[in-house]
Amino acid sequence: MSTINYSEKIPNNVNLSEDRTLQRALEHWQPNYLNWWNDMGPDHSQGHDVYLRTAVNTTPEGWAQFGHVKMPDYRWGIFLAQQEEGRKVNFGENKGMDAWQDVPGEHRANLRRIIVTQGDTEPASVEQQRHLGLTAPSQYDLRNLFQINVEEGRHLWAMVYLLQKHFGRDGREEAEALLQRNSGDADKPRILEAFNEETPDWLAFYMFTYFTDRDGKFQLNALAESGFDPLSRTCRFMLTEEAHHMFVGESGISRTIARTCEIMKQYGIEDPAQVRAKGVIDLPTIQRYLNFHFSVTIDLFGADQSSNAALFYSAGLKGRYEESKRTDDHVLKNDHYKILEVSNGKLVEREVPMLNSLNEVLRDDYIRDSVAGIGRWNRVIEKAGFAFRLSAPHKAFNRHIGSFSGIKVSPDGQLLSEADWEANVRNWLPSEEDRAYVASLMGRVIEPGKMANWIAPPPIGINRQPVDFDYVRFN
């Protein structure tokens, strides 16, 4: 069903009350989740009334309603997209079979691993961002942060439902462990390294929501193709919520650039030191932040050659981005793909079996999508009349996973010695001074309609509300 039942303790559209064992297990997990939220969720914000959207059904149009709610009272629940009658496995060796409604025994361990890894990223990002509300540049931005936070919490619920419904005791134990790991914890860190990085300021937050949430878009799209139908349906609805997260990142960077260009034009300055003296973020610093977040995020796609990726695809567990729109045979046993590697001191292309390079296929799709948004940022700079252009660094730059791990490559793709890297890295990645300067701008602005000096106002408000609407009511 598409309509969500809010009369139950756990809102859902999966007829949870018909499975009393599962219902009891999830109701047992619910207070642990709320304890985690109170301990690790947004700092000093539990009493605010926040203008949040809440899903009311899972159809594409009119699926959410808006209203002020305290975040601990937000109705987190379990929402799956509509089931497609007669859906088939669309790729791999099981292509053409009926999609699985239950976990096939032979794929149990791999499906659990996929779901746990995805589930672990959701609370991690809340933990990474928990202090940002204290330095929000406007009420509008504060509300967007909180919307992302509650929806990442909702996405954790989505994965926990799959674990508890389909994986028995193992699933219940994994669900508990998702609340026990914490971002950056020395003893129990999050699974993926990018989710153990700090998000210390709002420029980093916008970069994270643009680049790292975009990784989420591609991973969720690949999982939405899964032959395991409950996972597919779960991810399809998660993508509806995820779109706003990337909008926050793209528009946040765009507004930061617009304000910088406005000041540069007003005072006839381009030198970064002069720009900083006016209390805005210079364009080279934005480029260095971009380089960092782009390179950290493309590591999330994994090694460029992966037997696990081949196994997941051939089994029908995880497809490619927009798998069903592709025109090949969707089996790929005879297909090849070009990957980069280092040979004789140079970066060269080599053809390898496509099944083993599916991480790289997904990474390249992601890079194309990311570059398109960078182009939109450049149009803001161009319109202001400046020659500076932002760019994505080379895919081998600053990598810590795969064949480029430990190899020094410049943003334009030149192999470097360790000495050359050390001599130039401050020009390519944010320095301590860069981060300290950006941090110095992070003063909280909470008067409706007012913006911090370093960022431009949005062109329109949320849900057709004015920009100076009371998005957050402080109690």
N, C-alpha and C positions, 0 to 999 in steps of 0.2 A: 504494500500500500504506500501511497505517496504522502498522505497526511500523517503528521506526527502527534502521538498521543501524549499530552502533557498532564493527564490526570494521574499517571503512575509516578511512583517515587523516582524512577529513572525514565525520563522521556524517551520514546522510541517509536519506530515504525516497523518493528520486527515481531510484533505479537509476543513480547517478552513474558507476559503474564501466563502464556500457555506452556511455558517451560519453567516450572517452579524451581527446579534444581539450579538452573542457570540464573534465574532471577535472584535466588538467595545468595549465590556466589558473588554476583555483581553488587548486590546490596551490602554484602560484607566488605567488598573492596571500596565502595563509595566513601565511607568515612576516612579510610586511609588516604584516598585521593584528596579529600577536603583538608586533611591535616597537612599533606604535602603542599597544597595550594597556599594555605595560611603560612607555612614555614618558608616556602621557596618561590611563591608567586610575587607579584608586584609589591614593592616596598611601600609601607605607610599609605595604602590606598584602599583598604578593605571597607572603609566607611563612605567612600565617594559614591554618588549616584552618577553612573556613566551611561551615555546615550549609545546603547549597544544594539546590534541587530541579532535576532534570534531566529533560527530556522523554524518555519512552521509547516513546510512540506518539502518534498524533494523533486518537484517539477521545476523546469528551468525558469519559468516566469513567476514573479511574485512569491518567491520561496521564503522570504524573510520579512519579519516585522521589526520595527525600531521602537525603542523606549528606554527610559532611564531605569537602571537597575544596579544594585550593589553587586560587585563581582562575586563575592562568596555566595550570593543568592542566584547567580546565573544558572540556568537549567541545562547543565551538560547532559548529553544523551547519546543515543545510538541511532544513526540515520543512514540507511542504505538507499541508493538509487533504485528506481523501479527495475524489477526483474524483466529481462527480455525473454519472451517465450521462444523456446527452441534454440536458444543460444548454443553455439558450437565452440570448440577449441579452434582458434583461427591460425595456429602456427605450430611448428615443431612436429615431432614424430606422431603426436596424437591428433594432428590436424583433421578436422571433420568429425571427431567424436563429440558427443554431447558434453557441454561444459559440466564440470563436477560441482555438485551441491554439497558434497562431503569431501573430506580430505582423503585422497588416495593414499593407502598405506605406504606405498613405496616412495611417496614424495613428502611424507609427514615431516621429517627432520628439516628438509630444505625449505618448506613453506613456513615452518615455525621460525627458522632463522631469518627469512625475508621479513616476516611480520614483526618480529622483535626488533630488528635493525631499524625498520621504518618507525616503529612505535617509540624507540628510544630517542629519536631526533625531536619529537614533539615537546615533551616536557623540558628537554635540554635547552631549547631556544627560549622558553619562558624563564628558565634559570639564568641564562646569559643576559637577559634583558631586564632583570628584576629591579635594578637600581635606576633605570632610565627615566622613570616617571618623575624623579626628583629634579631633573634638569630639562624638562620638556620645553621646547621653544614656543609652544602655544597650546591652548585648550584643544584645538582641532587635532594637533599632533598627539597630544596626550590621549585623547579618545582613540585615535587610530592604533596607538601602541596597545592600549587595553583591549581593543577589538581583536588584534592579532593574538594577544596573550590568551584570551578566553577560547579562541578558535583552535589554537595549538593544543590547549587542554582538551577540547572536544575531539581533536584528532587522536589524542592518546586514548580516549574512551573508545574510539572506533577500532583501534588495534587491540585493545584489551577485550572488547566484545568477541572479536575473532579468536583470540587466544583461549578465552574461557569457554566459548561455545564448542570449539572444534578440537581442542587439544587436552581436555581433561585436566588431571593433576599437574601435568607439565605446564599447561597453559596458565593455571592459577599461580604456579610458582614464578613463571616468567612475568605475569602481571604484577606481582608483588615486587619483583626485582626492578621493574621499570620505575618504581617510586623510591628505590633504595640507592640507585646510582644518581650522582649529581654532577653537573657540568663543572669540570676543572678539579673535582675531588681527587686528592692524591691517592686514596685507597680504592675508591669505587667511581672512576670517571665514566663519562658517557662513551658509547662504543666507538663512534667516529670522531676523529681528532678535531675536525672543524667545529664540533659542538662542545669542545672543551676550551675554545678560545674565548677571551673576554669580549664583550661588546661595550666598550668603555664610554662611548659618546654617541651623539645622534648622527653624525656623519657615518660612523661605523654601522649604526643601526640601519640607516637607509641603504648602505652598500650590502648589508646582510640580507635585508628583505628583497633587494633587487637581485643579487647574485645567488645567495644560498637558498632563499625560498624558490627561486627559479629552478635550482636543482630539484627541489621538492616537486615542482610541476612536472619535470621530465621523469623522475622516478615514479611518481603517482600515475602518470600517463602510461608508462611501461607496465605497471602493475594492474592498471585498469584493463589491460589486454589479457590478463591472466585467464587461463582455463579454469581456475578455481573461482567459481562465480561469486561467492560471498566477498572475496577479496576485490574482485573487479567492481562490484556494486559499491562497496565501501569507498574505494578510491575515486570512483566517478563522482560521488557527492563531495568528497574532500576537495576535489579540484574546483568545485563551485566556490567554496570558501577561500581557497588558496589564491584565487585571482586578485582579491583585494590586497593581500599581503605584498604581492609584487607591485601593485599600483602604488602602495605607500612608499616603496623604495624608489621606483622610477620618478614619481612626482616629487618626492623629498629631495632627491639629487637635483632635479630640474629647477626646483625653487631655490636651492642653495646656489646653483650656478647663476640663475637669473639675478639674485641679489648681489652676488659678486660682480657681475657684469654691469649692473646698474651703478654701483659705486665706482668701478673702474672708469665708466663713461662720464659720470658726474665730475670726477676729479682729474680726468685725463691721465690715469696712471695704469701701468701694467706690471711694474716691478713687484714681486711677491712681498718684499718687506714693506713697501708703501701700501700695498693692498691690506696686509695684516694690520698695519697701523690704523686703518679705518674700521677694524673690528669685523671683518668678513674673512671667508676662507679662500685663499688664493688658488687659482686653477691648478698649478703644479702639485699642490698638496692633495687636491681632489684626485688627480691622476695617480698619485702614490697610493692613496687609499683604494682606488679602483684596482691597481695592480695587485695589491695584497688580497683583497676579497675575491677577485677573479681567480687567482692562482690557488688559493686555499679551497675554493669551491670546486674547481675542476679535478682536484685530487679526490673529491667525494665519489667520483664515478669509478674509482678503482684502477687496477692495473690495466695497461693497454691490451694485454693478452691474458685471458682468464678462462680456465677450464670450468670454473663455477658458472660464469655467465653462459657458456655454451651448454652446460647441463641444464640450467634453469630454462633456457630457450627451448632446447630440444624436448624437454619434458612438458612444455606448455605452461610453465609457471610464471614467467616474466617475458613480455614481448619487447619489441622496439617501440620507440615513440611513434604514435599513430600507425601502428602495425597494419591495421585493417585498410589503410589508405594506400599501402605500398603495392606495387604491381609485380613483384617477383613471386617465387613459388612458396614463400613463407616456411621453407624447410632449411634452405641455405647450405646444404651439404656440399654443393659444388661451387659456391660463391666465395669470392676473395675480397679483401679490403686492404687499403694502403695504410700502414702505420709508420710513424717516425721512429728512427733509432739513431744512435751515434755509431758511425763507422769511419775509421781512419781520421778522427778529429773533426768530422763533419756530421751535420744532421742530414740523413738521407731517408727516402721512402722505401718501404719494402712491402711486398704483397704477402699477406698471410690469410689462412682460412677465415672467412667472415665469422663463423660460429665462435671462434676463439677471440675475436676482436669486437664483440658486441658492446663492451664497455666504451671502447673508442668510438664506435658508431654513435652511441648515445651522447658521448662527450662532444663530438663534432656537431651534432644537432643542437645541443645546448649552446655551444659557442656561437653558431650562426644566429640563434635567437637573442643571445646577450648582445652581440655586436649591433643588432638592429636598434636596440634601446640606446646604446652609446651614440649612435647616429642621431637619434632624436635629441639627446643632450647637446650634441655639437650644433644642431640647428639653432638652439638658444644662444650659443656663443656667436655663431655666424650672424644671426639677426641683430645682435648687439654691435656688430662691426669689428670683432676681434679675430685675429688670425689663428689663435691657439686652438688646437683640436685634441680632444681626448681620444684614446685608442685602447683596445684590448691588447695586453701583452701576448707574446708568443706562447703557444700552449706548453712549451718546455720550460718556461720561466718559473723559477721559485717552486719547483715541484718536489714533493716529499714522498710520493707513492709512484710505483711503476718504474719503467726503464729510465726515466729522467731523475729519479731520486738521487740526490747527492751530486748531480751534474750542474755546473754553473752556466746559465744561459741568460743573455741580456734580453730585455723586453722586445728587441727587434730580431731575436733569433740567432745571435752570435754566440758560439761557444767561448767561454772565458776561463782563464786561470783563476785560481783562488784569490790571487793578489788583485787581479783586475776586478773581480766581483767585490772584494772588500773596499776597493778604491771608489766604487761607483754606487754601492747599494743604497747609500743615503739619498741618491737621486731617484731611486726606483721604488723603494718601500718606505712607509712612514717611519720617521726617526722618533726617538723619544721626545725631541724638541717639537716635532710636528704634532704629536699626540698631546703634549703639554699645552701647546698653543690652542688646539681645537678644544681641549678640556677647559681652558680659561674662558671660552665663549659660552660655556654651557650653564647659563643662569636660567632658573625656572621663570616662565612667563605664563600666568594663569588668568589674566584679565581677558574676558571674552573679546575676540577680534584682534587682540594685540599679538605681535610677533616679535621674537628675538631679532636683534639687529642683523644677524648673519643669514637670515632666510626670508624669502619673499612670501607673501600670503598666497594661499591656493586660489585658483580662479573661481571655484565654486565650493560650496559647503557639502556636507554629507546628507544624503537623502533629501535633496532640494531645500535643506535648511540654509540660512545665511551663514556666512563665515563667522559672524560675531554671535552665533547661537551659543547657549549654555550647554556645551557638550559634556562638561563634567561639573557636577554640583558638589562643592566641598562642604562636608558636614563636620 
